[in-house]
């Protein structure tokens, strides 16, 4: 009997735009809140590597939002298949899965469309609603929409919403826009200055930093009910899906971690065992930093670690006094520079992490987590604030974006993630730099011949600026969990 079952993709719709800054996130949050109040079950997804937009989705739905990144999940059909698996898993049984595109709809790696929102729509046969900025536009908006829909024959574009336009202007041009573009108008959204989200160097501020977010979401939902054609949007997400079915084959009770990886990680694991406890030595405990300073994690990366047998223990380098008992440590990205003084003042936590790393605790630190492991953070006025000290040198903020984009990493030596020579898809996006960004891996920018050294490898420590997605290759997660299991002393209380 086959261990596979067939799972159809859920009803779904993807919101895209001609460019960044068109207001997709605000509109998607408004729609999610409005549909939630109607009693619909929803799932939210983000195209691309962005961490911040999914935080807004999560705050609205009070469940995780997931990234579907066709570079980090694996290039070509490998990534497309994994995206379909994740969409099927997280969208199983929902009334509608809402996908938010990144950047411009066709914008991908280099000058092409690889890993773009368009690629995601094509890989998952998802109908697309284009969000366009209507400020100062008349009939010319129809030309933009027609171009979006006809740029590729299989554009998947089914309709449009005009953002930042007065309802009376929308009503005046609606017929002309529909006739000129050949697309269905699905409503408009006026400018709402009291409902905007602030931005800073890495994009929008995080959802947790907006004190009146609930009130803002309610206003946005009320407006969505007034000026969006909700029934037509739901129909768009359902009827086109039924005409373009996709069936995903997945293992019963599993996500997408290959059995070979799991066996190498822990031969005796039972992934559906609900009896895991903090005292069960079979399951290594990986401490995950999660607070205001460290908040950039892909939910599926955490799920893959769990599937490989890890128990995740969340803690705060800002607020807790010491590292919790653990067999491994994961320091994700975020905004440590905004909390540099508080992180420095928490001496007991810094010393606790430093001692654990001296004892060769398996640790992966990416971007903000990598910064925190340095000896010092240099402030804008030249002060040097002590940080953990596991990585030599200092880190500091810069005035421009550094090494932005997708990269492929090649390991120059054995490490926590596997043997020398392995290749890992990753992404960099930071306004900071280091006096020593590492040299154990080589990064090659996607779509370019440009390369540079990166990543610090010291025993069981792997740290650097690149962000990884464990769902892209569960082998990395399996090696990490296996190292944590080896580090754990059998029979010794943590």
N, C-alpha and C positions, 0 to 999 in steps of 0.2 A: 504493500500500500504506500502511495507517495506521501512524503512528509510535507508536500507543498499544497497550498490551497490558493484558489484564485480570489483576488480582492479587487473590485472595480474602484476606480478613482471617484472621489466624491463630487457632487455638483460643485462647480468652482468658477471663479472669475478673477482675472488679473487686472489691476489698475496700473496703467502706465502713463507716460507723458513724453512730450517731445524733448524735454530737458529737465535737469534738476531745478528745484525752486518753483515748480508748478503747483505745489500744495497737495501732493498725493497723500502724505502722512496725515495731515489734518482731515482730509476728506475721508480717508479710509477709517480713521478713528471715529469720525462722525457716523459713518455707515455701520461700523461694528456696534457702536453703542445703541443706535436706533434699532438694529435688527435684534440685538440682545433684549431690548425692552419689549420687542414683539414676541419674545419667547422662543426664538429660533436658537438651535444649537449651532455653534460656529467654531471654526478653526482658522488661525491666522498664520501667514507665512510671509517671508521677505525674500525677494530675489537678491542675490549678491551677498557680500560679506558684512554688511552693516549690523552693528550691535544695538544701536540706539533706537531705531524705529521699532524693532520687536519689543523693546521695553514698554513703549506706548501701547502696542497691541495687548501686551500682557496685563497692563493696568486696567484696560477696558474689559477684557474677557475674564480676568483673574485666573487664567491658565497660561502656560508657556506659549510663546510664538516661536516658529521654527524658521531657520534659514535654508533656502534651497539654492545653493551656489554651485553652478555647473563647472567651475574651475576647481574649487576646494573639494568637491565631492568626487572629482576625477574627470579628466578631459574626455570629450567625445561621448560615445554611447555608455561608457562606464558611469559617468556622472549623471547622464540622462536617466539611466535605469535606477540609480540610487535616489534621484530626486522623485521619481515615480513611486518608489517603495516608501519613502518618507511621507509623501503626500497621501498615499493610500493608508498608511498606518495612523498618522495623526488626524487624518480627515475621516476615518472610518465612522460611519453612522451620523455624521453631522448633516445639517440641512444645507449648509453652504461653507465652502472653504474660500477665504478671501486672501488673495495674493497681492502683495505690493511690489511693484517693480522698482528698480534702482536706476538712477541717472536718466538719460534719454532711453526710449524704448529699444532702439537698435544699438545702443552704445555698449561695446564689449571690449575684449582684449585688443590693445593697439588701436588700429584704425578699422577693425572688423567688428563682427557681431558675436564672436564667441563669448559665452558666459553672460550674454545680455539678457534682459527681461524677455526679449523676443525669442531667444534660444530656449528659455524656460517655457514660454507659452507653446512653442513648437514641440518640445520634448514631452509635454503633458497634455497637449491638445486642449489648451485652456482658452476660452473666449476672453477677449481683451476690451476693456473700456478705457478710452484715452481721456485723460484729464488735461484740458488746455486752459491757459490763462487768457481770459477774455478782455482784460483791460485794454481799452483803446482800439479794439478790433471790430471790424464790420464783416463784410462778405469775405475778406481775405482769410478769415479764420477757416472758411470752408476749404480753401486751397491747402492750408496746413493739414487739416484733417484728411483730405483726400490723399495727400502725399503720404501721410502716416499709414493709411489703409492700403495703398497700392504700391508702396515701395518694394515689397516682396509679394508675390502672388498668394503666398500662404501666411499673410500677416496676422491672421486670427482676430483682427480688429473688428468688433461688432457694433460699437456705439461710442458715444462721447458724452462727457460732462463738461460744462463750461464753468470754470472757477473764477472767482473775483469779478463777478459781473452782477449788475442789478437785475432782478427778476424781470422788470419791464423791458430792459434791453434784450434779455434772452428771449422773451416772448416775441419781440419785434423781429428778431433775426432767425428764430428757430427754423422756420420752414425753408428759408434761403440756405441756412447751414446744412440742413438735411438733404435738400435737393442738390446742392453743390458738391457735397462730400459722398453722397450715397450711403450715409450712416444714420443710425437712429439716434436722436437726441434723448438723453436719459436724465436731463435736469440741469440745474445750475446751482451755484453756491455763491452768495454775496461775500464781499469782504467783511470780516468780523474782527476788527482790531483788538477787541478785548479777549479774543480767543486764539491769539497767535502764540507759538512756542518760540522761545528765545534760542539763539544759536551762539556757539563759540568755536574754538579752533578745530574741534573734531566733529562739528555738526550741531545738531540740536542739543540743548541741555537734556539730561536724563529725566525720565518721567517722575522719578522719586523726588526730584528737586522742585517740582511745581506744587506749591502748597494747595492751590485751589483747582487742581486738575479735575476733580470730580465735577465741580461746578462748570468748568469749561466744557467737559465732555457732554454734560447734560444740555448745555446751550447748543453745542454742535449737533447733537442728536435731534433736538427740537427743530433745528433749521433743516436737517436732512429730511425729516418728515414733511416739511413745508415745501421744499423746492426740488427734491430728487424724486424721480419716478421709481419708487421702491419696488413696485410689482414688476416693472419692466426689467429692472436690474436682476431681480431674482429669476425671472424668466430667462434672461440672458445667460445666467450662470447654470441653469438647468437644462434648457432645451437643446442648446448647442452641444452640451456634454453628452446628452443621450444620442445625438447624431454622430458623435466622434468618440466612441467608447475606447477606453484603455483598460486592460485587465493586467494586474500586477501579480506575479507569482512570488509568494513569500512563505517562509517557513512558519508553521503553526507555532505560536507562542514566542516568536523571536522577532527581533528587529532585522538587522542586516549584517550581523557579525559572522564571518565565515567560521564553520566548525573547526577548520584547521587552526585558525587563530586561537579559538577558545581552548582547544585541546592543548596547545602549547602553553597556554596561560595557566590552565588548571584542569587537569584531566578529569577530576572527580566532581566538577561543578554541576549543579542543577540550577538552571537559570530561572526556573519558576519556583524555587524553594523560598517560601515565605517565612522560614524560620531563622533567617539571618539575624544575628544579634551582635552587639558590640563586643561580646566575649567569644564569638566564634572565630577561631584562629584561621579557618580556611579562607575567610574573606578579609583581605588586607584593607585597612582603613586609610583612605587618602583624604587629607585635609585640604579643603578648597577655600581660598580667601574670597569672601563675598561681602562687600559693604559698599559705602559710598565711593571709596577710592578704587576698589577692585570689583568691577561689575560687568566686564565684557566676557561672556561665555556663550558658546553655542549650546543650546539645550541638548541637541543630539550628541554632542561630544560628551557631555556628562552621562547621558544614557548609555553610550557605548562603554564608558569606563565601568558603569554598573554591570553591563552585560558581560564584561570580561571578568567580573567577580569582585569588583571593589565596592566597599561601603564608603560613601562620601560623607565627610563630616565638615560642615560649613563653620567658618569662624571669621572674626574680624581683626585684621591687623591694626585697625584704628582703635577699637573699643575693648577687645579682650586683652588680658595681661600676658598670657603665654600661649604658645602653640598647643592645640589639643593633642592628646595621645594619638599617634598616627604612625603609619608605615610608609607614607608617601606624602608629597606636598605639591599642590597645583596652585600657582600664583598667576592669575589671569591679568588681562589688561584693564584699563580704566583711566582714572584721573588722579594718580598719586600726586602729581604736581600741585593740585589744588589743596591737598591735605599734607603737604610736605612737612610743615612744622609739627602737626599732631602725630604724624608717623614717626618723626624723629624723637619727639618727647616720650613716646611709648617705649621706653628703654627696655623694659622687661620682655616685651614681645620681640624687639629686634634681637636681643641677646638669646632668647629662646630659639628663634629660627636659626641664628648663626651657629649655636651649639649643635642643633640637629643636623645642619649641613656639614659641619666638621665631622660628625659621626656617620657621614655618607648616606644620609636619608635621601632616597630617590626624590628628585624634584624637577618639575618642569615649570619654567617661568617665562611668560611671553609679554613683550611690550611693557606695559606698566609694571608687571611683576618683575621683569628683568631690571627695570629702573630701580625698583625698591631694594634689590639685592646689592646695589653698588655701595661703595664705602661712603659716598657723599652725594647729596643733591645740591647743586650750586644754584642759588637764587638769582633773580634778576639784578639785585644790588650787590652780588658778589659774595654773599655769605655761603659757607659750606655747612650744610646740615647733615649730621651723621645719620646714615641709614644702616642696613643690615651688615654690609661689609664682606659678603661672600664673593662678590665680584670686584676686582680691583678697579680703582679709578672713580670718576664721578660722572653724573649725568646732569643734563641742563636743558632748558627750553630754548628753542630756536624761533626765528621770526618767520620761517617758511616751512612748508610741508617737506618732509624728508623721505626719500626712497618710497614713494607712494606706488601701490599697485600690486598685481599678482606676480608671484615669483615661484620658481621651482628650486628647491634646496637639494643639494647633493652632499651627502655626508662624507667628510674626509677621513673619518675614524669611526670605530665602534662607539656607540653611545647608548643611552637609555632607550632610544627608539629602534635600535637594531644595528646591523653591521655597517661598516664603511661601504660606501657606494650606493646606499639606498637613496631614493629620490622622494621628496615630499612637496606637494603643492601647498603654498602658503600665501599670505597677504600681509603687506606692510602699510601702515597708515599712522604716522606720528609726527608731532611737532617738537620732538626732543631728540637729543643725540647723546652719545657717550664718548668718553675718551678711549674706550675700548669696546667695540661692538662685537668682538669675538672674531675668530678666524678658522674655526673647525669645519664649518660648512661653507659651501659656495652657493650664492644666490644668483640666479639668472632671471632677469626681468622678462616676463611673458611678452612675446611678440618683438623681442629685441635681442641683440647679441651682448648687451651690457651685463657684466657680472661684477660681483663684489664679495669679499669675505664676510662672514657673519657667524653668530652663535658661539657662546662660551660652553665648553664641555669640560667639566672637572669631576672625575669619578662618576657618581650617580646624578650629577647636576647637568641639565641642559637648559640654557637660558639665552634669550635673544629677542630682537624686535619682531620677528615674523610671528603672525597668528596662524595656528593650525586648526583643522577641523577633523576630529577623530573619525567621524563617519566617512570621510574621504578614503581612509585606509585604516581599518580597525587593527591592523598589525601593529601600528605604533602604540595604540592604547593597550594592546595585549602585552607588548614588551614592558610598558610602564607598570602595569599591574603585576606582571611577573616579577619585576625588580622589587616592587613593594612587598610582595609575598616572601621573596628571599630575604629581604631586610628584616622582616618580622621575626622575632625570636620565639620559637615554638614554646608554648606553655608559660611564657612570661607576660605578666599583666602589663598593658600599655600605660 
